[in-house]
């Protein structure tokens, strides 16, 4: 569970950083009579939204996918998991959009961000799993 919390935290920071970079307007391009947020303010705002979404949906997706695919071979399981994580991200993004949105905006971009965030969570989770496995192997004494 500690490993999952690290994956959720890192993924939330990465997604928030990417969204901040994408939505930040540099000082040189700002209009003089308009108020803008700082990059750190935008980052914190994105982090406040992404952390709970990735926490709940990531852990739920982990449980559902792992129990369904644990019997498959390693390579096939990794590919199927990646595909299912992207699909679950798009599905959760669709549910959130339909539930909380009342105004029109670019839905395909939002669903792409949701699927990409889910895939990023999967990749970070796999990297952390491998890192923990290597650390654990180094700490075990050889008989």
N, C-alpha and C positions, 0 to 999 in steps of 0.2 A: 504494500500500500504506500510505503514511503517513496518507492520508485515511481509510482503513478502520480503522486503529488508533485514530485520534481518535474515529471514530464508535463503535467498540466501547467505548472508555473512557467517553465521555459517556453512552452508553446504560446501561452498567453502573452508573455513579454515579446516574443518574436512577432506574433500576429499584430500586437499593438504597435510595435516599431514599424512594421511594414505599412500599416494603415496610417500611422502618423506621417511617415515619409510621403505617402501618396496624397494625403489631404492637407499638408502644411503648405502655406503660401509664404515664400521668402519675403523679407522686408523690402527688397528692391522691386517686387511686383505688386505691392499692396497699394490700394487706393488711399488717398490722404484723409478722406472723410468717413472711413469705415473702420469699425472695431474688429480686431483679429485676436485670436487666442495664441498663446505661446506654444511652442512645440511640446514643452513639458506638460502644459495643460491639456493639449490634445491627446498626448500619450496616456496620461492618467485617466482621461475620460474613456478612451478606448480600452484601457486595462480594466476599468470598472465594469464594462459590459462584457468583455471577452472572458475574463476569469471565471465568473459563475457559469457561463454558457459552456465553456470548454470543460469545466470541472464536472458538471452534471452530465452533459451529453457524452463526454469522453469516457467517464467511468461506466456509464450505462452501456455504451457501445462496446467497451472492453469485455464486460461480462457476457453480453449477448453473443458477440462474435466468437469469443474464445471457446465457449461451451459448444458451439455449433461446428467449429472447424478443428478441434484438437486431435481428431483422428486422421487428418490428411497428412501427406508427406510434407516435409519442410518447405520446399520450393513452391509447391502448389498452394500450400497454406499461406505463405507470405504474399503471393500474388492475389489470392482470393481475399485475404484480409485487407490489403490496400484498396482493392475495388470496393469492398463492402464499407470501409471507413469513408471513402469519398461519397458513396451513395447515402450513407447514414447522415453525413454532414449536409448534403443537399436536402434530404428529407427533413432533418431538424430545422434547417434554415427556412424551408418552405412552411413548416408549422409555425415557426416564430413570426415570419412575415405575415401569414394569414391571420395570426392571432393578434399581433400588436400594431399592425400598420394600417393607417386609414388614408394616407395620401399616396399619390403615385410616385414611384421612383424606379430606378433601373433594376428590375428583378433579376435578369440574367447575371449581371455583375455581382449582385448580392449572393446569389446561389453559387457562383464561381468562388467567391471569397469563403463561403461556408464549406464547400467541398475541399478547397485548398487548405483551409484551417484544419479540417479533419485529417487530411493526408499528412500535413505537417505534424499534427499530434501523433499520428501513427509512426512516422519516421523518427521523431524525437524519442518516443517510447521504445522503439526497437534499438536505437543507439544507446539509450540508458540501460536497457536490459543487457545488452552486450558488455557495456562498461562494468556493470555490477557483476556479471558473470566472470569477467577477467579478474576483477579485484578479489572476488570470492575464491577463485582458483589459486591466486597467488598467496592468499592467507592460509589456505589449508596445508598442514604439514604433510610431507611425503613420508610414507612409512618404509 
